[in-house]
Amino acid sequence: MGNKRGQVTLFIIIAIVIVAAMLFGWFAWQDYQKNKQKMLEIETETAHIKGYLQDCLKNTATDGLCVNIPHKFWNDIPFISCSV
């Protein structure tokens, strides 16, 4: 009879572990969804800043190439038009 009592205890412990794992997964999923929504909001708010920085970097890089190209051996770079 003691063997069955130990078996029931083992099943109860396993059930508690399974329920705890399911609750942890559910709470983790809810937190993930909330953070995902916040990240999408931040991304839409900062889209104009990203565009400005990309344009600025492109212009700066193009200006740097236009200044340095006449002094180097590059004769024709098709994607950059320099008005020098």
C-alpha positions as CSV (number, residue, x, y, z in Angstrom):
1,M,0.0,0.0,0.0
2,G,2.9,2.4,0.6
3,N,4.0,1.9,-3.0
4,K,0.8,3.2,-4.4
5,R,1.0,6.3,-2.1
6,G,4.4,7.0,-3.4
7,Q,3.2,6.6,-6.9
8,V,0.3,9.1,-6.4
9,T,2.8,11.6,-4.8
10,L,5.0,11.3,-7.9
11,F,2.1,11.9,-10.3
12,I,1.0,14.9,-8.2
13,I,4.6,16.4,-8.4
14,I,4.7,15.7,-12.1
15,A,1.3,17.4,-12.6
16,I,2.4,20.4,-10.6
17,V,5.6,20.7,-12.7
18,I,3.6,20.5,-15.9
19,V,1.1,23.2,-14.8
20,A,4.0,25.4,-13.6
21,A,5.7,25.1,-17.0
22,M,2.5,25.9,-18.8
23,L,1.9,29.0,-16.7
24,F,5.5,30.1,-17.2
25,G,5.1,29.6,-21.0
26,W,1.8,31.5,-21.1
27,F,3.2,34.5,-19.1
28,A,6.4,34.5,-21.2
29,W,4.3,34.6,-24.3
30,Q,2.2,37.5,-23.0
31,D,5.3,39.4,-22.1
32,Y,6.8,38.7,-25.6
33,Q,3.7,40.0,-27.3
34,K,3.7,43.2,-25.2
35,N,7.3,43.9,-25.9
36,K,6.8,43.1,-29.6
37,Q,4.0,45.8,-29.7
38,K,6.3,48.3,-28.0
39,M,9.1,47.6,-30.5
40,L,6.7,48.2,-33.4
41,E,5.6,51.5,-31.9
42,I,9.2,52.6,-31.4
43,E,10.1,51.6,-34.9
44,T,7.3,53.7,-36.4
45,E,8.3,56.7,-34.2
46,T,11.9,56.5,-35.2
47,A,11.5,55.8,-39.0
48,H,11.9,59.5,-39.9
49,I,15.2,59.7,-37.9
50,K,16.5,56.6,-39.7
51,G,15.7,58.0,-43.1
52,Y,17.4,61.3,-42.2
53,L,20.5,59.5,-41.0
54,Q,20.7,57.4,-44.1
55,D,20.3,60.4,-46.4
56,C,23.0,62.3,-44.4
57,L,25.4,59.4,-44.6
58,K,24.8,58.9,-48.3
59,N,25.4,62.6,-49.0
60,T,28.5,62.7,-46.8
61,A,29.9,59.6,-48.4
62,T,29.2,60.9,-51.9
63,D,30.8,64.3,-51.1
64,G,33.9,62.5,-49.8
65,L,34.2,60.4,-52.9
66,C,33.7,63.4,-55.1
67,V,36.5,65.2,-53.3
68,N,38.9,62.3,-53.5
69,I,38.1,60.8,-56.9
70,P,39.9,63.5,-59.0
71,H,43.1,62.7,-57.0
72,K,42.9,58.9,-57.5
73,F,43.0,56.6,-60.5
74,W,39.2,56.1,-60.7
75,N,37.9,57.7,-63.9
76,D,34.3,56.6,-64.0
77,I,32.0,55.7,-61.2
78,P,28.5,55.4,-62.7
79,F,26.5,55.7,-59.5
80,I,28.0,59.0,-58.4
81,S,27.7,62.3,-60.3
82,C,30.2,64.8,-59.1
83,S,29.8,68.5,-60.1
84,V,33.5,69.4,-59.7
